[in-house]
Amino acid sequence: MNNVNERCKEVLDMLIDALGLEDVDKDNVNYDAPLFLSQDTKNEGLGLDSVDALEIVVALRSKYNLKLKDEDKGAMRSISTLAAFIDSHVNQTVV
């Protein structure tokens, strides 16, 4: 198992805990699917909304001590983009 996949699983666990998504089947989640409902696509991913976005921001700060800026809002597009955002910022602070 690669590091990216492990980070995606970690992010999924964080989302499940922070948002109370107990009914999510972890084995069938597409890490590249959109997190939020969109009028443009039938693929609703986890089907999150703006209230969930605020909870994600709080969870990122609590778990990783990360603050999302306006220019980082694209990081919440999917689980994989969120994992990449975390990796890029966690790696910057560790080095």
N, C-alpha and C positions, 0 to 999 in steps of 0.2 A: 504494500500500500504506500502511495506516495504522500509527501508532506501536504500538497495542495488538497488532496482528498481528505486527509485527516483534519485540516483546518476547516474545510467545508462541513464535515460532520460536527466539529466543535461549534461552528456558527449555528448549525441547525439545532443542536442541543440548547444553545443559548436562546434562540428564538422560541423554542418550545417552552422553556422555563419562563422566560420573560413575558410571553404572550398567552400562556396557558393553552397551548395547542396540543392537548393530549391526544386528540383524534388523528393526528398526522402519522401516516405510515412511513417511518424513516427509511425503509428499504425501497420505497417507490418515489422518493422525492427527486425531482430533476434540479440539480444545483444551478443550472443555467436558466431556469424558468423565472419569469418575473415574480417578484414578491408581492406586488400590489395589483389590485384589480385595474384593468384598463379597458376603456371603451374601444380601443383600436384593435384589440386581439381577443380571441375566444379563449386563449390560454391564460387562465387566471392565476397560475402558480399556487401560492399559498393563500391568495385572495385577501391580502392585508389591506388596511385602509390608513388614513392619516393619523388616527389615534395610535395605531400600531407603530407607525413611524416614530412617534414621540417616545414610545416605550423602547424601541430599538436604540434610539439615541441615549436614553438613560442606561440601558443595559451595556452599551459600548463604553460608556464612561465608568460604570461600576466595575465591569469585568476587566477592561483593558486600559482604563484611564485615558481613553481617546475622546476627543471632541470633534464632531463633524461640523465642518464649516460649510457655507453656502456652495462653494466650489466643489465640495465633496459629495453633494447630494446624489450624484450618479452612482456612488458606491453602494447605494441601497437598491440597485436595480434587481439583483439576484443574490442568491447565497454565494455563488462563486465570486461576484464582484465585491461583495462585502468581505469575504475571506481574503481576497487580494489586497483590499484596503487595509485590513488589520495587519496582514503580513508586512506590507510596505512601511507602516508606521511603527509596528513593534520592532522590526528589524532596525529601523533608524535609531530608535531610542536605546537599543541594546548595544550597538556598535560603538 
